[in-house]
């Protein structure tokens, strides 16, 4: 604009100038402007023409910077206001009184919950998992953990405490790390590597008259009423232990059939005997 105004001072007549600006090629537009000035005036023949053009360009750049600065300053109050509004807690519209009135409850169809109960034990009276399995008899629990073929004993870490087991490969996350279902005898427990691909851990129970529901607390539990002891091993037990095991097996079968256990049968027999010894007493309203 400064260049065109300079031209107007030397040549008062107004001449039409037609050119379109391509934003990707502003210099082309500027060349057309200079060609037009050269044709219609002697401005470019002046010795100071280049200096004046440079001054005009400098002035235009200055005006552009000032305009951008003013625009930025004008936006600051808006940015400040937006920032303050975003930092303030949002006001929640209070419900109208009508909306606070009790409404009829919605009928939601509830799906029947699947009953989660004890799991049927495996053939070894324990459970099989992806990373390990365990089996048991009344005296011992055996834990079997598959590991990469060629695993050496020195690569295994195994800590057996009275109430806790931690087993795994050195430098890796433990495969088992948890609290026993019941206490064990650490001095009578041991582990070994079988065929360089299985870690076998033998745990001796402290209470050898009880079936474990799980090896490590927190894992799924088995139904101990469905435990099947190996009858062939009963002969290896001492008379007292054998009698206890046989009693447990009998009680489990009775419970499965919905019949009274040996203790319940014994109490019933005692009550019948007492009633026969005291015929003078009326037991018609007694609840047993």
C-alpha positions as CSV (number, residue, x, y, z in Angstrom):
1,X,0.0,0.0,0.0
2,X,2.9,2.3,0.7
3,X,4.3,1.7,-2.7
4,X,1.0,2.5,-4.4
5,X,0.6,5.7,-2.3
6,X,4.0,6.8,-3.4
7,X,3.0,6.2,-7.1
8,X,-0.2,8.3,-6.5
9,X,1.9,11.3,-5.3
10,X,3.9,11.4,-8.5
11,X,1.0,10.7,-10.8
12,X,-2.3,12.1,-9.5
13,X,-4.4,10.1,-12.0
14,X,-5.9,6.8,-10.6
15,X,-5.2,3.8,-12.7
16,X,-6.9,0.4,-12.3
17,X,-4.7,-2.5,-11.0
18,X,-5.9,-6.0,-11.4
19,X,-4.0,-8.9,-9.9
20,X,-4.9,-11.9,-7.6
21,X,-2.8,-13.0,-4.6
22,X,-1.7,-16.7,-4.5
23,X,-0.9,-17.3,-0.8
24,X,1.6,-20.0,-1.9
25,X,3.5,-17.5,-4.1
26,X,3.3,-13.9,-2.6
27,X,6.5,-12.9,-4.4
28,X,4.7,-13.3,-7.8
29,X,2.0,-10.9,-6.6
30,X,4.8,-8.4,-5.5
31,X,6.5,-8.7,-8.9
32,X,3.2,-7.8,-10.6
33,X,2.9,-4.7,-8.3
34,X,6.4,-3.6,-9.2
35,X,5.8,-4.1,-12.9
36,X,2.7,-2.0,-12.7
37,X,4.5,0.7,-10.8
38,X,7.4,0.6,-13.4
39,X,4.9,1.0,-16.3
40,X,2.8,3.7,-14.8
41,X,5.4,5.8,-13.0
42,X,9.1,6.6,-12.7
43,X,9.3,5.6,-9.1
44,X,11.6,2.6,-9.7
45,X,14.1,4.8,-11.7
46,X,14.8,6.9,-8.5
47,X,18.2,6.2,-6.8
48,X,16.5,5.8,-3.5
49,X,13.7,3.5,-4.8
50,X,15.2,0.3,-3.3
51,X,15.8,2.0,0.1
52,X,12.2,3.4,0.2
53,X,10.8,0.0,-0.8
54,X,12.8,-1.7,2.0
55,X,11.5,1.0,4.4
56,X,8.0,0.4,3.3
57,X,8.4,-3.4,3.9
58,X,9.9,-2.8,7.3
59,X,7.0,-0.6,8.2
60,X,4.5,-3.2,7.0
61,X,6.2,-5.9,9.1
62,X,6.0,-3.6,12.1
63,X,2.3,-2.9,11.7
64,X,1.7,-6.7,11.3
65,X,3.5,-7.5,14.6
66,X,1.6,-4.7,16.4
67,X,-1.7,-6.0,15.0
68,X,-0.9,-9.6,16.2
69,X,0.2,-8.2,19.6
70,X,-3.0,-6.3,20.0
71,X,-5.0,-9.4,19.0
72,X,-3.2,-11.5,21.6
73,X,-3.7,-8.8,24.3
74,X,-7.4,-8.6,23.5
75,X,-7.7,-12.4,24.0
76,X,-6.0,-12.4,27.4
77,X,-9.1,-11.4,29.4
78,X,-11.1,-14.1,27.7
79,X,-8.4,-16.8,28.4
80,X,-8.3,-15.6,32.1
81,X,-12.1,-15.8,32.4
82,X,-12.1,-19.3,30.9
83,X,-9.3,-20.4,33.3
84,X,-11.2,-19.1,36.3
85,X,-14.4,-20.8,35.2
86,X,-12.7,-24.1,34.7
87,X,-11.1,-23.9,38.2
88,X,-14.5,-23.2,39.9
89,X,-16.6,-26.2,41.0
90,X,-19.4,-26.9,38.6
91,X,-22.8,-26.1,40.0
92,X,-25.2,-29.0,40.0
93,X,-28.8,-28.1,39.4
94,X,-30.9,-29.0,42.4
95,X,-33.7,-31.3,41.7
96,X,-37.2,-29.9,41.8
97,X,-39.4,-30.8,44.6
98,X,-41.6,-32.8,42.3
99,X,-38.6,-35.0,41.4
100,X,-38.1,-35.8,45.1
101,X,-41.4,-37.5,45.4
102,X,-41.2,-41.3,45.8
103,X,-41.7,-43.2,42.6
104,X,-42.8,-46.7,42.1
105,X,-39.9,-49.1,42.2
106,X,-38.7,-50.4,38.9
107,X,-39.1,-54.1,38.4
108,X,-35.7,-55.5,37.5
109,X,-35.5,-59.1,36.5
110,X,-32.8,-60.7,38.6
111,X,-30.9,-63.6,37.1
112,X,-30.6,-66.5,39.4
113,X,-27.1,-66.6,40.9
114,X,-25.1,-69.7,40.2
115,X,-24.2,-71.5,43.3
116,X,-20.5,-71.7,43.8
117,X,-19.6,-74.7,46.0
118,X,-16.7,-77.0,46.6
119,X,-15.1,-78.7,43.6
120,X,-14.9,-82.4,43.1
121,X,-11.3,-83.4,43.8
122,X,-9.0,-85.0,41.3
123,X,-7.9,-88.7,41.5
124,X,-5.3,-87.7,44.1
125,X,-7.9,-86.0,46.3
126,X,-6.5,-82.5,45.4
127,X,-6.8,-80.2,42.4
128,X,-5.1,-79.5,39.1
129,X,-4.2,-75.9,38.0
130,X,-2.5,-74.5,34.9
131,X,0.8,-73.9,36.8
132,X,0.8,-76.8,39.3
133,X,-1.3,-79.6,40.9
134,X,-1.5,-81.1,44.3
135,X,-2.7,-84.4,45.8
136,X,-3.0,-85.7,49.3
137,X,-3.6,-88.5,51.7
138,X,-4.2,-88.1,55.5
139,X,-0.5,-87.8,56.3
140,X,1.0,-85.9,53.3
141,X,0.4,-83.4,50.6
142,X,2.4,-83.6,47.3
143,X,2.7,-80.6,45.1
144,X,3.8,-81.1,41.4
145,X,5.0,-78.1,39.4
146,X,6.0,-78.4,35.7
147,X,9.1,-76.4,34.7
148,X,11.1,-76.0,31.5
149,X,12.9,-79.2,30.4
150,X,16.5,-79.2,31.6
151,X,15.9,-77.2,34.8
152,X,18.6,-77.8,37.4
153,X,18.1,-78.0,41.1
154,X,20.4,-74.9,41.6
155,X,17.9,-72.9,39.4
156,X,15.0,-73.6,41.8
157,X,14.1,-71.7,44.9
158,X,11.9,-73.5,47.5
159,X,11.1,-72.2,51.0
160,X,9.0,-74.5,53.2
161,X,7.8,-73.0,56.5
162,X,5.3,-74.2,59.0
163,X,2.4,-72.2,57.5
164,X,3.8,-71.1,54.2
165,X,5.2,-72.3,50.8
166,X,7.2,-70.4,48.2
167,X,8.4,-72.1,45.1
168,X,9.7,-70.9,41.8
169,X,12.6,-70.4,39.4
170,X,15.4,-68.0,40.5
171,X,15.0,-64.6,38.9
172,X,11.3,-65.1,38.1
173,X,8.0,-64.5,39.9
174,X,7.2,-67.3,42.4
175,X,4.9,-70.0,40.9
176,X,3.4,-70.6,44.4
177,X,3.6,-68.1,47.2
178,X,0.9,-68.5,49.9
179,X,-0.3,-69.8,53.3
180,X,-1.0,-73.5,53.8
181,X,-4.6,-74.7,54.5
182,X,-3.1,-76.2,57.7
183,X,0.3,-76.4,59.3
184,X,3.1,-78.8,58.2
185,X,6.2,-80.2,59.8
186,X,9.0,-78.4,58.0
187,X,11.7,-80.8,59.2
188,X,9.8,-83.7,57.5
189,X,9.2,-81.8,54.2
190,X,11.5,-81.9,51.2
191,X,11.6,-81.2,47.4
192,X,13.4,-82.6,44.4
193,X,13.5,-82.3,40.6
194,X,12.1,-85.2,38.6
195,X,13.4,-85.8,35.1
196,X,14.6,-82.2,35.0
197,X,11.1,-81.0,34.2
198,X,9.0,-81.4,37.3
199,X,9.4,-79.9,40.8
200,X,8.0,-82.3,43.4
201,X,7.3,-81.0,46.9
202,X,6.4,-83.4,49.7
203,X,4.7,-81.8,52.7
204,X,4.1,-83.7,55.9
205,X,0.9,-82.6,57.6
206,X,1.0,-81.7,61.3
207,X,-2.6,-82.8,61.8
208,X,-2.8,-86.2,60.1
209,X,-6.5,-86.8,60.8
210,X,-7.9,-84.1,58.5
211,X,-8.3,-83.7,54.8
212,X,-7.2,-80.4,53.3
213,X,-9.7,-78.4,51.4
214,X,-7.0,-76.6,49.5
215,X,-3.2,-76.5,49.4
216,X,-2.8,-72.7,49.6
217,X,-5.4,-70.5,51.1
218,X,-7.3,-68.4,48.5
219,X,-7.4,-71.1,45.8
220,X,-10.6,-73.0,45.0
221,X,-11.6,-75.6,47.7
222,X,-12.4,-79.2,47.1
223,X,-15.4,-81.1,48.5
224,X,-13.7,-83.3,51.2
225,X,-16.9,-85.4,51.4
226,X,-16.0,-86.7,48.0
227,X,-12.4,-87.6,48.9
228,X,-11.7,-91.3,48.1
229,X,-8.8,-92.7,50.2
230,X,-6.9,-95.7,48.8
231,X,-8.3,-98.6,50.7
232,X,-5.2,-100.7,49.9
233,X,-3.2,-98.4,52.2
234,X,-5.4,-98.8,55.2
235,X,-3.5,-101.9,56.1
236,X,-0.3,-99.9,56.5
237,X,-1.8,-97.8,59.3
238,X,-1.7,-98.5,63.0
239,X,-5.0,-99.8,64.5
240,X,-6.0,-96.5,66.0
241,X,-5.4,-94.5,62.9
242,X,-7.0,-97.1,60.7
243,X,-10.1,-97.1,63.0
244,X,-10.3,-93.3,62.7
245,X,-9.9,-93.3,58.9
246,X,-12.6,-96.0,58.5
247,X,-15.0,-94.0,60.7
248,X,-14.4,-90.9,58.6
249,X,-15.0,-92.8,55.4
250,X,-18.3,-94.3,56.8
251,X,-19.5,-90.8,58.0
252,X,-18.8,-89.3,54.6
253,X,-20.8,-92.0,52.8
254,X,-23.6,-91.6,55.3
255,X,-23.7,-87.8,54.7
256,X,-23.8,-88.3,51.0
257,X,-26.8,-90.6,51.3
258,X,-28.5,-88.2,53.8
259,X,-28.2,-90.7,56.7
260,X,-27.0,-90.2,60.3
261,X,-23.3,-90.4,61.0
262,X,-21.7,-92.8,63.5
263,X,-21.8,-90.1,66.2
264,X,-25.5,-89.4,65.5
265,X,-26.3,-93.1,65.5
266,X,-24.5,-93.5,68.8
267,X,-26.4,-90.7,70.5
268,X,-29.7,-92.1,69.1
269,X,-28.9,-95.5,70.6
270,X,-28.0,-94.0,73.9
271,X,-31.3,-92.1,74.0
272,X,-33.3,-95.3,73.2
273,X,-31.5,-97.1,76.0
274,X,-32.2,-94.3,78.4
275,X,-35.9,-94.2,77.5
276,X,-36.2,-98.0,77.9
277,X,-34.6,-97.7,81.4
278,X,-37.1,-95.0,82.4
279,X,-40.6,-96.1,81.2
280,X,-42.2,-93.9,83.9
281,X,-41.0,-90.7,82.0
282,X,-43.1,-89.2,79.2
283,X,-41.0,-88.4,76.2
284,X,-43.9,-87.8,73.8
285,X,-43.2,-84.0,73.6
286,X,-39.4,-84.3,73.7
287,X,-37.5,-83.1,70.6
288,X,-34.4,-85.0,69.7
